[in-house]
Amino acid sequence: MTLPQMVTAAVQRQRTDPSARVVYPLAESRIELSVDLATRILTRVTPDGFTVSFAVINEQFQELVRSDAWLADIKTRRAN
C-alpha cells in the first residue's frame, strides 16, 4: 500500500465515508508533448510546490479534452 493510499484509507475510516479523499488546491497545470511525440506530460502543481507529472497517451488526452468540453458546456448552460 502506498502512502497516498494509506492517507486516503485513514480519511475514509475517520469520516466513515468510502468516497472521502484528500484534496489539494491546484496552483498550476501544464501539458507538454514528450520527445516521442506520442505521449503528453500532464503536470500539476499545488500552491506549496508539490508537483506530480503523468504520462498521458493520446486516448487518455482525448478523454480529458472531452471532459473539459463537457464541463464548459455545463457552465455555459448555467450562465444562460
MIPA-713054 format. One record per residue: residue number from 1; residue in one letter; x, y, z negated of N, C-alpha, C in turn. Coordinates in pm, 1 decimal, decimal comma. Layout:
MIPA-713054
> NUM|A|X|Y|Z|X|Y|Z|X|Y|Z .
...
This chain:
MIPA-713054
> 1|M|85,7|-118,0|0,0|0,0|0,0|0,0|90,0|123,9|0,0 .
> 2|T|58,0|218,4|89,0|137,8|341,2|98,1|97,2|438,8|-11,3 .
> 3|L|180,3|538,3|-35,6|149,1|641,0|-135,4|18,6|713,5|-101,5 .
> 4|P|-2,6|756,5|24,1|-131,9|820,2|55,6|-251,3|727,2|29,9 .
> 5|Q|-235,9|597,8|57,4|-344,9|503,5|30,1|-370,9|493,0|-119,7 .
> 6|M|-263,1|495,2|-199,8|-278,9|488,4|-345,7|-351,2|612,1|-397,7 .
> 7|V|-315,9|729,4|-346,2|-380,9|854,2|-388,5|-528,9|851,3|-350,9 .
> 8|T|-558,9|809,4|-227,6|-697,7|801,1|-183,1|-776,5|704,6|-270,2 .
> 9|A|-720,4|588,2|-298,9|-788,3|489,9|-383,1|-815,1|546,3|-522,2 .
> 10|A|-718,9|619,5|-578,8|-736,9|679,1|-711,1|-848,8|783,2|-710,3 .
> 11|V|-851,9|866,4|-607,5|-957,4|968,3|-596,3|-1093,7|902,1|-581,2 .
> 12|Q|-1101,5|798,0|-501,0|-1228,3|728,1|-480,5|-1277,0|662,4|-609,3 .
> 13|R|-1185,2|603,3|-685,6|-1223,0|543,0|-814,5|-1269,8|649,7|-912,2 .
> 14|Q|-1195,6|760,0|-918,7|-1228,5|866,7|-1013,3|-1367,0|925,0|-984,9 .
> 15|R|-1399,4|941,7|-860,1|-1527,1|1002,3|-821,6|-1636,7|899,6|-797,1 .
> 16|T|-1601,0|772,1|-805,9|-1693,3|663,1|-770,6|-1761,6|690,4|-637,0 .
> 17|D|-1678,1|730,2|-541,6|-1726,7|763,3|-407,9|-1627,8|708,9|-305,5 .
> 18|P|-1665,0|602,2|-233,7|-1571,3|542,5|-138,0|-1538,3|632,4|-18,5 .
> 19|S|-1612,5|740,7|0,1|-1582,2|831,9|110,9|-1492,2|948,2|68,2 .
> 20|A|-1463,7|959,6|-61,6|-1380,1|1069,5|-111,5|-1237,0|1053,1|-62,3 .
> 21|R|-1172,4|1165,2|-37,1|-1032,2|1162,6|4,6|-968,5|1297,6|-27,1 .
> 22|V|-838,0|1298,8|-27,0|-762,5|1421,4|-49,9|-756,6|1496,8|81,8 .
> 23|V|-789,5|1624,9|77,9|-791,7|1706,8|198,8|-703,0|1829,0|174,7 .
> 24|Y|-617,1|1856,5|272,0|-525,3|1969,0|262,3|-565,1|2077,5|361,2 .
> 25|P|-543,8|2205,5|325,7|-570,6|2312,1|422,8|-470,9|2304,6|538,1 .
> 26|L|-514,6|2345,5|653,9|-430,5|2343,3|772,7|-383,1|2484,5|803,5 .
> 27|A|-252,4|2501,9|816,8|-196,5|2632,8|848,5|-157,6|2643,4|994,4 .
> 28|E|-115,6|2530,3|1051,6|-66,2|2534,2|1189,4|-88,8|2399,2|1254,6 .
> 29|S|-113,9|2403,1|1383,9|-132,2|2281,9|1462,2|-68,0|2303,4|1598,0 .
> 30|R|12,7|2205,9|1642,4|80,7|2217,5|1771,0|62,9|2088,5|1850,1 .
> 31|I|54,9|2101,9|1980,9|55,3|1987,0|2070,5|165,4|2011,6|2172,4 .
> 32|E|256,2|1913,8|2182,4|368,3|1922,7|2276,2|369,2|1798,4|2363,4 .
> 33|L|429,5|1809,1|2477,8|447,2|1694,0|2565,7|583,8|1632,9|2536,2 .
> 34|S|586,7|1501,3|2514,4|714,2|1435,3|2483,6|799,1|1422,2|2609,7 .
> 35|V|922,3|1382,8|2590,8|1015,1|1371,7|2703,8|974,0|1263,0|2802,4 .
> 36|D|892,6|1166,0|2758,6|849,3|1061,2|2852,8|734,4|1108,4|2942,4 .
> 37|L|683,2|1229,3|2915,5|575,9|1293,3|2992,7|444,1|1214,6|2991,0 .
> 38|A|434,3|1112,6|2907,1|311,5|1033,9|2896,4|248,8|1045,3|2757,9 .
> 39|T|326,3|1090,8|2663,9|281,4|1098,6|2524,9|283,3|1243,1|2479,0 .
> 40|R|183,4|1280,4|2404,0|182,4|1412,5|2342,3|221,2|1397,2|2195,9 .
> 41|I|278,3|1501,6|2140,6|314,5|1502,6|1999,6|223,9|1604,1|1931,4 .
> 42|L|140,9|1555,1|1841,6|48,2|1638,7|1765,3|109,7|1663,2|1628,9 .
> 43|T|136,8|1788,2|1597,4|199,3|1825,2|1470,3|102,3|1911,0|1390,7 .
> 44|R|86,5|1876,3|1264,0|1,6|1952,6|1171,6|88,8|1999,3|1055,2 .
> 45|V|64,9|2124,3|1010,4|144,2|2183,5|902,9|49,4|2246,9|801,0 .
> 46|T|74,2|2221,8|670,8|-5,2|2284,0|564,9|61,2|2415,5|523,6 .
> 47|P|-10,7|2501,4|451,3|48,3|2629,4|409,7|176,7|2614,7|327,4 .
> 48|D|191,1|2504,1|253,7|311,9|2485,9|172,1|426,0|2420,5|249,8 .
> 49|G|406,4|2396,8|379,9|514,2|2347,3|464,2|515,4|2197,9|488,6 .
> 50|F|421,8|2122,5|429,7|415,4|1978,8|459,0|382,4|1963,0|606,6 .
> 51|T|463,9|1885,6|677,1|448,9|1868,9|821,4|442,9|1721,2|855,0 .
> 52|V|350,3|1685,7|944,2|341,3|1549,3|993,2|314,2|1554,3|1142,9 .
> 53|S|379,3|1464,5|1216,7|362,1|1459,1|1361,7|317,3|1319,6|1402,2 .
> 54|F|233,3|1314,5|1505,1|179,4|1189,1|1555,2|204,7|1178,7|1704,5 .
> 55|A|237,1|1059,2|1750,1|245,6|1031,6|1893,8|103,5|1001,9|1940,5 .
> 56|V|58,0|1072,9|2042,1|-79,6|1060,1|2090,8|-75,2|1020,9|2238,1 .
> 57|I|-128,4|902,5|2268,5|-133,2|860,4|2408,4|-246,9|934,6|2479,0 .
> 58|N|-247,9|930,5|2610,8|-342,9|1008,8|2689,2|-488,4|980,8|2652,2 .
> 59|E|-524,3|853,8|2632,9|-663,9|820,9|2598,6|-704,1|885,2|2466,1 .
> 60|Q|-613,9|884,0|2369,0|-642,0|947,8|2239,9|-653,1|1099,0|2255,5 .
> 61|F|-564,9|1156,9|2337,9|-569,5|1300,1|2360,9|-701,6|1340,6|2425,4 .
> 62|Q|-746,9|1262,7|2522,8|-874,9|1291,9|2587,7|-989,8|1286,2|2487,3 .
> 63|E|-983,7|1193,2|2394,1|-1086,0|1184,7|2289,9|-1083,7|1309,4|2200,6 .
> 64|L|-963,2|1357,7|2168,2|-952,2|1481,7|2090,9|-1013,0|1599,6|2167,0 .
> 65|V|-985,6|1605,8|2295,5|-1040,8|1713,2|2379,2|-1193,4|1704,9|2380,5 .
> 66|R|-1248,3|1585,3|2397,6|-1394,1|1568,3|2398,2|-1454,8|1607,1|2264,3 .
> 67|S|-1392,7|1566,9|2154,4|-1448,7|1600,3|2022,9|-1440,4|1750,6|1997,9 .
> 68|D|-1333,9|1815,0|2045,0|-1321,7|1959,7|2030,8|-1427,8|2031,1|2113,3 .
> 69|A|-1453,2|1983,3|2234,2|-1557,9|2042,5|2318,6|-1694,3|2024,1|2254,4 .
> 70|W|-1716,4|1908,6|2193,3|-1844,1|1881,4|2125,4|-1864,1|1979,0|2010,2 .
> 71|L|-1758,6|2001,8|1930,8|-1769,6|2096,2|1819,2|-1795,1|2238,1|1868,8 .
> 72|A|-1729,2|2277,0|1977,1|-1750,4|2410,6|2033,5|-1894,4|2425,7|2081,2 .
> 73|D|-1949,4|2320,4|2140,6|-2088,5|2323,1|2186,0|-2183,5|2338,9|2067,9 .
> 74|I|-2159,1|2268,5|1959,6|-2243,3|2278,9|1839,2|-2237,4|2421,8|1784,1 .
> 75|K|-2117,9|2479,4|1775,5|-2103,2|2616,5|1724,7|-2178,1|2714,7|1814,4 .
> 76|T|-2169,3|2697,4|1945,2|-2240,4|2786,0|2038,6|-2390,3|2775,7|2018,7 .
> 77|R|-2440,9|2656,0|2003,4|-2585,4|2637,2|1983,2|-2632,2|2700,9|1854,0 .
> 78|R|-2551,4|2691,0|1750,1|-2588,7|2752,0|1621,8|-2588,4|2904,1|1630,1 .
> 79|A|-2497,7|2959,8|1710,3|-2487,7|3104,4|1724,0|-2605,2|3164,1|1800,7 .
> 80|N|-2666,9|3081,2|1887,5|-2776,2|3131,4|1970,9|-2907,9|3107,2|1908,2 .
